[in-house]
Amino acid sequence: MAYKPFKGQGGSRMQNPHDQAAIIAAPDPEYRFTSQDGEESEVDSALGDDAFSDSSSHNSVTPSILEYRTIQGRTFHSERHSSFYLFPNDEQQLRSVDITHHYLRMLIGDKLFLAPISDNVQRVLDVGTGSGIWAIVFAEEYPQAEVTGTDLSPMQPLWVPANVKFEMDDCTQPWIWPEHHFDFVHIRFLFGAIADWDELLQQAYRVTKPGGWVQSCEADVEIRSDDGTVTPDSSYEQFWNSLYRNAGQRLGVSFQPIQDDVQKKAIEGAGFVNVHIRDFKFPIGGWPADENLAEIGKYAQLTLLNDAEGYTIFLWNTVMGENAPGYQEALFRMRQDLRNKRIHGYMRCRYVYAQKPETPSASTSTWS
């Protein structure tokens, strides 16, 4: 049993997420399936069970250096780092990372970023690069740029464009690059990994060239609905939302960066100007009537169906205790709800991008 809870470039005006238009749901689906326990649910017919098979852990290139931790068969980055990351670094998780990249690009109009950087951008830093997919695609689209991706684990592919390189680095520690080094600093989906957002953006400010740009993309992990279909007794609330809520309190990190407004505060506090904020909702599942949002929702659903375990196993052990009973049952309920098109769940996503002043006397805000 589940445990009980204990488009284009934007302007400088912030849009209140609570004022965003609700996503319109398509009519109730007719297609149904019967699970192994005999319970019927709705599913997206395009997403078959075969797409969500388990995979083996990512093999380390040099085990003496990597020393990956293993938790119930899943590998996590080495404990030699002073910070910890809550999600696995194996192939199953990296598939979800790549799918996430795809739907986030769709969400902002098939763009890699929103910041108005120069077409002749020279040096780019991708912080928390994960699978490296954003850095690789950027390097392909901007062949004159030198792109550096950093992460706690060397889990990126070996065959990449000549103008991209990956480095093992902990972004919560002092950054190694000199001042005024990068034209563009890209930060995406570090929720739960950063205890001090102010320090992170101060580091980004230091290494950004005058006139250069920083962009942060984050999501609130809470799955919610505008029409009440995410009910208090759903697995989204009883398992997913409650688990992240309690883990955030226990670990001292934010899984609700939009609600806590960490991006804007840290970016402005670091000294960046021309701050722009764009708020989005991405659905979980193909339930929206809008075809583009429905496709985005199917990909977001796929990330969770592929690896709901990877997103929750570390947190379950942290909050409930290692090997606490009820976890597999909670996962089963979560997967059922993910396939139910009558549950109109979504997450909030926020892009914040801003510019380092050309001169120290430049204004620190463009809010209107």
N, C-alpha and C positions, 0 to 999 in steps of 0.2 A: 504494500500500500504506500501511497505517496505520503511523505511526512507533512505535518501541518506547519504553517508559517510561524515561528516563535516571534528659369532656364536662360545657358548664357551667363554673363557676368551680372552679379547683383549689385544693387546700390548700397549705400551705407546705412540705410534704415533697417532695423531689425524687425523681422516678422515674428510675432508671438506664435509659438507652435500650437497653442490652444486655439488660435484664431484661424488656423489653416483649414481649408475646406475638407470635409469628410470625403473619403474615397467611396464612390458609389459601388455597391456590390451588384454583381450580375444575378439574374434569377437563380433560384435554388437549382442545383444540378440534379440531373436525372440518373447519372451513372453512379452506381453503388458497388461496394465490394464487401465480402464477408471475410473477417479476419479469422485467424486460427481458433479464437475462442468463440466464434459464432456471432460476434457482434458486427452489425452492418455500419459502414461509414462511407462518406463521399471521398473520392480521390480525383486528382487530375490524371486523366487517362494517359497523358503524355509522359508521366513519370512512373515507370514500372518498378517493381521491387528489385529487379536485377541491377538497377542503377545504384543501389545502395549497399552493395556487398562490402564486407570487411576487407581490409588489406593488411599486409604485414608491415611492421615498423620500418621506418627509414633507416637504412644501413649507414653507420658512421664511416667517414672516409679514413679518419685517423682516430681510433678509439682512445689512444693514450692522451690525445688532446681534448677530445669531445667529452668523454666520460658522461654520456647521457644518463639521466635518471629513468627508471622504468617504474610505472605505476599501473598495475593490472594489465600488463602487456603493451602499454602505450609509452612511447619515449618522450621525454621532456628535456629541455636544455640543461647543460651542465650546472651543477651546484657551485662550481668555482666562481660564477658571477655573484656579485654582491646583491643583485636584485633577483627577483624570481618572476617568471611568466607562467600564467595559469593554464595555457593551452599547449597541446602536444606539438612536436616538430616532425611528426612522421608523415608518410605519404597520404594517409587517409585525411588528416587535417589539412595538408597542403592542397588537396583537391577542393576542399571547401574554401580555402583562401583564394584560389584561382577563380572559382565561381563567384565569390563575393566581388572580386575585381570586375568581373563582367557585368554584374547587375548594377554596381555603383557607376560604372561608365554609362550604362543605359539611363540611369536615373538623372544624369546631368547632360543629357542630349548627346550621347556618344562622344563625350569629351574625356580627356585624361585629367583635366584640372580646370579650374575656373579663374585662377589668377591671371591677369593680363601681362604675362611675361613676354620678353622680346623673342621674336622669331630666331634671333641669333644668340640665344642663351648659350653660355659657355660651360659653366659648372653647376651641377645639380646634385643635391643630396636627398636621398630617400630614406627617412628614418623609420626603422622597424619594417624593413623591406619584405620580410616573410619569404614567400616563394620567389621573390624577385620579379614578379610579372609586371608590376607598374614600371620599375626601372628599365626592364628589357624593352617594353613597348615604347617607352619614352625615348630610349636610345635609338630605336629603329626610326622613329618619327623625326628625331632631331640628331642626325648623324654628326653634326659639328660639335655637339655637346659632350662633355665628359661627365658621366653619370656614376655616382657612388651610392650603393645600397648597403645599409648596415643592419645587422641583426645579432641576436645572442647566439644563434646556431648557423653554421654554414650549410644550409639546406637548399641553397639555390642551385640551378643547373650549372654544369661545367661549360657547356657550349653556349656562349652568349655573344652579342655584338661586341666588336673590338673596343667600342667606346663606353662600355659599362664594366664596372668591377664591384665586387662584393667584399665587405670586410666584417669580421666579427667585432662587435662593439656594443657596449652597454650605454644606451642613451641617457641613463640616469646618473652616469658618472661624468666627470669633466671631459668635454669633447676635445679631440686631439688636433683639430684643424685651426689654422691661424685666423685672425680677424679678417673680416671683409673678403672671404674666400669664395662663397657660393652666390650665384645669381638667383637661385630658387631652392628653397628648403621645403620638402614635401613630407607631411606627417599624416598618417592615416591609421585609424582603428587601433589606438593604443589604450583604449578603455581598460581599466583594471590593472594596467602595467605601470602607471605613473602615480606616485604619491605626491610629488611636488611639481605641478604644472608650471608654476612661476619659474622655477629653476630651469625646466626644460626649454621654455620659450626665451629665457635670458640667454641660454646657450645658443639657441637658434639665431637670436638677434646679433650676438657677437660675431658669428661666422658668416652672416649675410652681408653682401656688399651694399653700400649706400645706393638706394634706388632699387635694390633687389626685393624679392617677394618671399613670403612664407605662406603656406596653406596648411590648414588642419581640417581633416574630415573625421568626425566621430559620430557615434550612435548611442542613444540610450538603449540599454539592453532590455529594458522592460517591454514585454509584448502587451499591447493594449488594444482597445477597440473603441470606435465612436458610437456604436449602436448597442453596446451591452452584451455582445455575443462572447466576449472574453469574460466569463462569469467567475465569481469568487471561488467556485468549486472546480474550475477547470484546471487542467495540468499546467497551463501557462501560468496561472496565478499560484496554485498550490506547490508546484515544483519549480518551474523556471524562475519566475519573478521573485518568489520567496527565497530561493537559494542564492540568487545574486544579491538580493537586498541584505541578507544576513552575512554573506561573505564579504561584501563591501565594508560593512561595519566592523567585522572582525579583522580584516586585513588592512584597513585604513586607506583604501583606494576607492575611486569613484567608478561605478559602472553606469552612472547617469550623468555623463559630462554635459549634456544639454540642460538638464534640469538644474545642475549645479553651476552652469554657466562658466565652466573652467576655461574654455578656449578664448572667449572674448576678454575675460579679465586678465588672463596670463599674457595674451598678445598685446593688449593695450599697456599693461603694466611693464612689459619689456621695453616699450618705447616705439613699437610699430605704429604707423599712421595709415590713413586711407583704409580703414577697417571695413570690410564687406562681409555680410552674413547672409547665407542662403539656407533656408530650412526646407526639408523634404520629409515625406513619409514613404517608406517602402513596405508594401504588404507582404504578409507571410502566406503564400499560397496563391493560386490562380483565381481567386474569388472576385476581383474587381471587374466591373463592366468595361472599363477602359482597356483596350487590347494591350497597349504598351505596359501599363501598370500590372496587368494580369501576367504578362511574360516576366516582368521583373519579379513579381511575387512567386512565380514558379521556381525561378533560380534561387531566391532567398529561401524558399521551402526546401530546395534541394540541398543547400548547404547544411541545413539542420538534420534532414533525413540522412544525409551522408555521414554526419558525425555529431549527433546530439551527445554521444558519450564524451567525445573530445572536449566539448564545450562545458561539460558538467562534472566529470569524474574527479578532478582536482578539488573543485569547490565542494563537492559532496563529502569528500574525505576531510576537508577543512572544517566544514560546518557541522556535519553529522557524526564525524568520527570515522576512522579507517575501518572498512568492511562493515559499516552500519547497515542493517537490513533495510530493504525497501527500494533500493536503487534501481534494480532491473524492472521492478513493477512500475516505478515512476517513469522510466524511459519508455516503457511500453505504452503507457497512457499518453505521454507526450507525442509519440509517433502517431497514435490514433488521432489526436487533436490536430496535428500538422496536416493530416490528410482530409480533414473535415472542412469542406468548403462553406459550411454554414457558420463557421467561426471566422469572423472577419478581423483577424489580428494584424497588427502592423508594428513597426518600430519607427522611431523618429531619427532623422539623420541631419547633421548640420555641417556645412562647409563655412569656414572662416578663413579669409585670406586678407593679407595686409602687407604694407610696403615699409621698408626701412627708409627713414628720411634721407634725402640727398645731403642735407646739412643738419647739424645738431639743433639748429634753431627752428626747424620745421614744426608745424603743429602736430600734436600727438593724437588728434581725433578728427574724424570727418562725420561724426554722427549728426543727424538732423532730426 
